Each structure stands twice: as structure tokens, then as C-alpha cells.
Amino acid sequence: MKKITIEIYDEKNLILTNNNIYNYLSGKGEVLSGGPQPRTLVLTNCVLTGSRTSITGNTSYDTTLNDTNTQYSWSAPSYPAWNAVQSAFSNGLLSVGILSGTGNPEPGNPPYTGYETGLWGSARVGIGAMDFPSAVPPVIDVQPSNQQVTIGGTLNLSVTAHGTGTLHYQWKKGGVNVGTDSASYVKVGFANTDRGTYTVNVTDDVGTTTSSGAIVTTNPSITTQPPSVSVRIGGLLSLSVVATGYAPITYQWNKGVSPIGGQTGSSLSINPFSLNDRATYTCDVTCDGNTVRSNGAIISVVPVITTQPLTQEVLINSSIRLSVGVSGYAPFTYQWKKNTVSISGATSSSYVKNNYAESDSGSYSVDVTGDGNTVSSNPAILPRVMALLLRFSRSHRL
């Protein structure tokens, strides 16, 4: 395990033996050992930062480790004991000055890299075990992913990373800064101009790591779906879609799950319509490498009455028969009506009335249903019986 060892020497046996500094540093989460002197503070897994701060005014700091004439200021913000050392400096318990390199190091101790003058005496600080861990920039755990966004939708990119100290983020689109200092980038009201490749720079106390590129493309949006319609045999089937996206937009109509050859426009037309054309139709809309499928348009067949019920002249106590002929998608159901009121039990293609009476005169029609669609026949008028009897009586006298 990487470690930084700081040995604090109290030449006059005043600072550490009176426990001012020892008590201040102990219990901070790392190991404080040794003594009565030298006391040794061990910091594990510390990361060397690039920041340098003068503690004693005009003292100069450098990053060259082998320059023993220069005092260094190291920072490991996430480690409490090292923060305690820095706090001790700022609170006046310790002060740091230049060491000429001609100090009086004790045998076996590492070279001194600093000299301290405390309120209760003087002490030399040695930095031992010069095994500083390599500076490691942030590590990205979860990269931002490719996105497909519809016009007017919301683009939402995110990254997950860890590192040393506080993480900062800079999102970029095509190398140009966008967004704020956040682990996520959200763009409401997506437009075609928001297409592109997005990256994010993640920065911590050590350095910066750039994410992989997230490719953002436009997803087509079908704003008008093809409707379900009913068509007569021999009629015209016409369907259409309206879509938005990144041009060019292409279309492919399907019958069931099979593409229809040659039907690659925003509209579909079949004329004349036949029973074989009865199906569910969809349209695949493609733009910017993304495809969406429309809702299914269910096409049903409207029955066609090929033979209408006929108006007749009827004699009292005679029988009448009304019938209808139909084409379309079977099976068919029937409901006969007199003066628009359904006749109970009259549910076949023919209606027979025995013992015709004057009260049976009126307007007769039939509703025919097939494939979920209903059509009504023309009315057949059955006259009043009295009028027929009068006509028969007059002709008989002649």
C-alpha cells in the first residue's frame, strides 16, 4: 500500500512532549506512533496535488522532489490527519521555513525537507518513505450512453465517476462547452441542431479525464397516425402518416408483418380494394439511422347490398316475402325492421309474413352487419290492404 510518512522532531522536547501537537493530530483516522520522539504520522493512500501555498509569507515552494533547499506543501484533502497538520500550520502551532539542507538530522532518519519553528521551541520535519503514489486522474465508472431523441423531447446524458477531492464536470458537444458543472446534462425541447457527439471532462484534485463520446441522433416522431378504416369491395383504400425528424425521412408500408413492395411514400393507396386487402397496415418511418413503427391501421370490409328488398302489393290473408342479397366479408347478421323498429326474431336474409293484415302495412328495411360494419337496405313499402280491396272491387264490377 502506498504511504507518506511524516516524522516530526522536537529538538527542545517541548512541542510533542507537552502533547499540544500530539493530541491535535491523534485520533484523526490515521496512525500516530513513536515517541516520546520522534513522533511519526503515517498517511495511507494519499494523493499528491499540484497546488502549492506559501505558509510563511515569502517562502517559495516547488514541485521538484530532489530539491532539498525548497520546502514543499503537500495536500491530501480527504485524509483528516493530514488536514490536521495543515490546520496546525494555519493556527500558528507550527510554522515552516526554508531548510538549507545543513541541518542536524539524526542517524537513520530520512533527509529533512523542511524546518519548523514552533511557539514552544523548534522542530525539524522529515518526509520519509518517499513513495508518493502516482497522481491518478478521475476514473469514469459509467460512460454517457448514445441517445435517440424525438424533436421537442428531452435529452438526458449522465456520467458516473470517482476521484480525489471534489469532482467537477464540463460537458461538450463537438468540443464546444455546454451545460453546467453537473454529472448530468439535460436539454429540454430537443431540436435537430442538438444532434452530435457529446463528451464530458471530469476533473478532480489530480487531473482531468475525458469520457467516451455519446452519439445523439434524432428519433422520428409520427405526429399523425394512419387511421383504421372500413372499405367496400371495389372501393379505394387510402392511408397516410405525417412524421417529423431529421431529413431525409423514408417510409415503408407493411401488410401484417410483411413489407409491401413499392409502397415507400408517406401514403398508401390500393384501388380497387378486395377481400385479400383486408388486414392490419403499419408504416415504418426512418431518419438519422432510427426507425419507429406507426400504430396499426385495421382495415375492415363494409358489406354491400347487392339485392334490395322490393316494394310489393299484397292481398289480405296472403303471405309476403322480403329478401336481401349481400357481398363482403362473411359471416353476416341481419335485423329486419318495420318503420325503423326491430322485428323480433327477424334475423335472416329473408323475412316472411303470413296472414298479411292491414296492420302489417308500412316501410320495411333490413340492417346487414359484416366484419364489424353495418349498412341498411332501401325501404320496401307494403301498402294498406284496404286500398287493394277497393281496387279489386272496382275492377270486378266492370
HELIX and SHEET records of a PDB file:
HELIX    1   1 ASN A   20  LEU A   25  1                                   6    
HELIX    2   2 PRO A   80  SER A   90  1                                  11    
HELIX    3   3 ASN A  192  ASP A  194  5                                   3    
HELIX    4   4 LEU A  275  ASP A  277  5                                   3    
HELIX    5   5 GLU A  358  ASP A  360  5                                   3    
HELIX    6   6 VAL A  385  ARG A  397  1                                  13    
SHEET    1   A 6 VAL A  31  GLY A  34  0                                        
SHEET    2   A 6 ARG A  39  THR A  44 -1                                        
SHEET    3   A 6 LYS A   3  ASP A  10 -1                                        
SHEET    4   A 6 GLY A 121  GLY A 128 -1                                        
SHEET    5   A 6 TYR A 112  GLY A 118 -1                                        
SHEET    6   A 6 VAL A  96  GLY A  97 -1                                        
SHEET    1   B 2 VAL A 139  VAL A 142  0                                        
SHEET    2   B 2 THR A 160  HIS A 162 -1                                        
SHEET    1   C 5 GLN A 147  THR A 150  0                                        
SHEET    2   C 5 ALA A 214  ASN A 219  1                                        
SHEET    3   C 5 GLY A 196  THR A 203 -1                                        
SHEET    4   C 5 HIS A 168  LYS A 173 -1                                        
SHEET    5   C 5 VAL A 176  VAL A 178 -1                                        
SHEET    1   D 4 GLN A 147  THR A 150  0                                        
SHEET    2   D 4 ALA A 214  ASN A 219  1                                        
SHEET    3   D 4 GLY A 196  THR A 203 -1                                        
SHEET    4   D 4 THR A 208  THR A 210 -1                                        
SHEET    1   E 2 THR A 154  SER A 158  0                                        
SHEET    2   E 2 SER A 184  VAL A 188 -1                                        
SHEET    1   F 2 SER A 221  THR A 224  0                                        
SHEET    2   F 2 VAL A 242  THR A 244 -1                                        
SHEET    1   G 5 VAL A 229  ARG A 232  0                                        
SHEET    2   G 5 ALA A 297  VAL A 302  1                                        
SHEET    3   G 5 THR A 280  CYS A 287 -1                                        
SHEET    4   G 5 THR A 250  LYS A 255 -1                                        
SHEET    5   G 5 SER A 258  PRO A 259 -1                                        
SHEET    1   H 4 VAL A 229  ARG A 232  0                                        
SHEET    2   H 4 ALA A 297  VAL A 302  1                                        
SHEET    3   H 4 THR A 280  CYS A 287 -1                                        
SHEET    4   H 4 ASN A 290  ARG A 293 -1                                        
SHEET    1   I 2 LEU A 237  SER A 240  0                                        
SHEET    2   I 2 SER A 267  ILE A 270 -1                                        
SHEET    1   J 2 VAL A 304  THR A 307  0                                        
SHEET    2   J 2 GLY A 325  SER A 327 -1                                        
SHEET    1   K 2 ILE A 320  SER A 323  0                                        
SHEET    2   K 2 SER A 350  LYS A 353 -1                                        
SHEET    1   L 4 VAL A 341  SER A 342  0                                        
SHEET    2   L 4 PHE A 332  LYS A 338 -1                                        
SHEET    3   L 4 GLY A 362  GLY A 370 -1                                        
SHEET    4   L 4 ASN A 373  SER A 376 -1                                        
SHEET    1   M 4 VAL A 341  SER A 342  0                                        
SHEET    2   M 4 PHE A 332  LYS A 338 -1                                        
SHEET    3   M 4 GLY A 362  GLY A 370 -1                                        
SHEET    4   M 4 ALA A 380  LEU A 382 -1                                        
END                                                                             
